[in-house]
Amino acid sequence: MATNADVGDHAGGSGSGAGYIGRDTNTDGDDGFVDEDELFDQLENEDIPASIREARMNQLKREVDAAKAIQEQGLGLYSEIEKEEDVLKQTTSIPRIIIHFYHTDFRRCSIMDKHLKMLAQKYLDVKFCRVCVDIVPFFIQKLQIQVLPAVLCFIDGIVADRIVGFDELGNTDNFTTPTLEKRMSKSGIIKLQDSISSSNKTIFGFDKRRGDDSSDEDF
């Protein structure tokens, strides 16, 4: 029988027109972002009617502003919270945020990390973070986190949902990212988009119908 990890012993001690402005996998720049000045110059030199050029310039400006806001807030990234006080700061200042409470010793936390990283790149209106339970003893007690991995969904500073262990994900290490995505959508923290992948592959590349290891580490 599968058992989930008990935290108690450890925790106590796209757009049309000009196109989207954001991460560009083809760029050679250090920051991975498209140079908006270059795109504005290209629009200026296009042989198109002035009204169309103006509309595209306005759209481009909106997308540049949105991309900058995303970058500043860390949206689109799966980031690490390194201080306990930052948990309160982020949950109260960001409308929708998902935090994975993890421990480095637990394999299932690493599995959850891979899925959350993929979802962070897809849902740019939600912040995805993780925090090691060793540095947040106050929140472990306050939020009554006893099993890992524990993924808590905050909406306007309130815990709207929590996914604890893999029980609701099929109780298998080989659950798919869309399975987690669909489960998260129940609370309204995300609004389902098209499936990340049309295949039935798991995060490891296995077919989801294959046998799995449903065991969890115990503290």
Secondary structure, DSSP 8 states (H G I E B T S, - for coil): ----EE-HHHH----STT---SB-TT--SSS-B--HHHHHHHHHHS-S-HHHHHHHHHHHHHHHHHHHHHHHHTTTSEEE--SHHHHHHHHHHSSEEEEEEE-TT-HHHHHHHHHHHHHHHH-TTSEEEEEEGGG-HHHHHHTT--EESEEEEEETTEEEEEEETTGGGTSSTT--HHHHHHHHHTTTSS---S-S-SS-B-TTS-BTTS---------
